Amino acid sequence: YEAGRKWGVRVNTISAGPLGSRAAKAIGFIDSMIAYSFENAPLGNKPLYAQEVGNVAAFLCSPMASAVTGTCVYVDNGLHAMGLAGDSAALNEAMEEEKAKKEAKEAVKA
């Protein structure tokens, strides 16, 4: 509120879905997250590209979005609207992989 009233600044955020970027690969389970998105997002039949996120950022910075403020724009093929599917095969596989990795690390420490 204050940023807009005092300085005319618009504040928005972008929530991107799972992207197969180099940075994301560093967290280790991004491929599982992408598989989960493919399985559960309404538009999951296509991958998400950084260009799509960039397009939204460009729009928000443009005069076309001059009345947009205080919002979060989801760029995730609709995944945010679906909630967490606890019975997802992709989610179960990811959880099992992470459990196996953790057990392997613990075995090495012992």
KAGI-V186995 format. One line per field, one symbol per residue. ss: DSSP state (@ for helix, = for strand, . for the rest). phi: phi as a letter, one per 30 degrees, with the letter a starting at -180 (. if undefined). A space follows every 10 residues. Layout:
BEGIN
ss: ???
phi: ???
END
This chain:
BEGIN
ss: .@@@@@@... ..====.... .@@@@....@ @@@@@@@@@@ .........@ @@@@@@@@@@ @.@@@..... .====...@@ @@......@@ @@@@@@@@@@ @@@@@@@@@.
phi: .dddddbicc bbbbcdddcd dddddddjcd dddddddedc decddbdcce eddddddddd ddddcdccai bccdbbhiee dcicddcddd dddddddddd dddddddddd
END
